[in-house]
Amino acid sequence: TAQGWSIHRQIFRVSRGQKVEVKRRHQLADRQDRDYVGCLPYLWYQEGVLLLMPGEEGGNIETTSDIPVHGPTGNYPRNNSTFSQREESFRAVLGPFSGFEALDKTSTPQHKAFKWIANNDEDRLDVHRTRYDTLLMRYVAALLFFSVQGDKWDSRLNFLSKKSVCEWNEMIYVQSKQKEVKRGIVCDSDGRIVKIELAQNNISGELPWELVSMESLEVLRMPRNNVTGSLPSHLGRLANIHTLDLTSNSLEGNLPTELGWLGRLEYLKLRDNKVQGTIPTEFGKMTNLKRLDLSENRLTGGIPSEIDNLPALRFVDVSDNDLT
């Protein structure tokens, strides 16, 4: 137990609608459906968020887990360099999520996003009065910008503006569709990010694993760019996603087996990349998958028989690989 707020080194995610008993002393009494996917200083339960921040009335915090709990006096790794009080406050909140080492290293996109939200964000969030999920959403959206060289995009799409993250978008006319479409970040009526649309925008760099925090995300589209590195395995935690389109990029590495956890995924488009290795048998668990395009990669082996039995699958293209 500890006085004040808790910084959990792991996230405890609970399925929507699952019964979780939160006692008077904030004791977590039910640990079913464990899902540890990073580092977040709060507990998700049902549709709400249990969050204790510095300065809030929290009393003792008890959990039945072995997750480390730290107090408000700053029992977290302090940096030797000089941070302002405001920077230290943001660092204390964001460090358990992205990692203090990533925040402190000046060359990382995590550091750039942290410094931006603490010092350069015109919205000037008050770390003590802002809901954690709101702060996190703005930080991760900024992190995406810095991770894929947003300063070189063809269109900034209002990223890093004073506007709400839900307004970090623009209407752009698409000749192939003969209509205007909204590019950037799109939210639902409840202010949750449901779509990231960044097609053909001179994007270059690796996707941050922190995108996993956007649990309401339904569409992630970045075709015809230069997204590099491997697909983050954490994308397999985006339980609501139905479209993942990274066609014509520079992705390498193996296909994460964790993508097989995406039970609502309907469209998986990874054509024209440099993905290698075999097609995971776990892809046979994506029961809602309608379209699978893995063509023009460096895949080997065969097509798992489990994929043949997917009930919704209507289109498969694995041409121009080294499959047997």
Secondary structure, 3 states (H helix, E strand, C coil): CCECCCCCCCCECCCCCCCCCECCCCCECCCCCCCCCCCCCCEEECCEEECCCCCCCCCECCECCCCCCCCCCCCCCCCCCCCCHHHHHHHHHHHHHHCHHHHHCCCCHHHHHHHHHHHHCCCCCCCCCCCHHHHHHHHHHHHHHHHCCHHHCCCCCCCCCCCCHHHCEEEEEECCCCEEEEEEEEECCCCCEEEEECCCCCCEEECCHHHHHCCCCCEEECCCCEEECECCHHHHHCCCCCEEECCCCCCECECCHHHHHCCCCCEEECCCCCCEECCCHHHHHCCCCCEEECCCCEEEECCCHHHHCCCCCCEEECCCCEEC
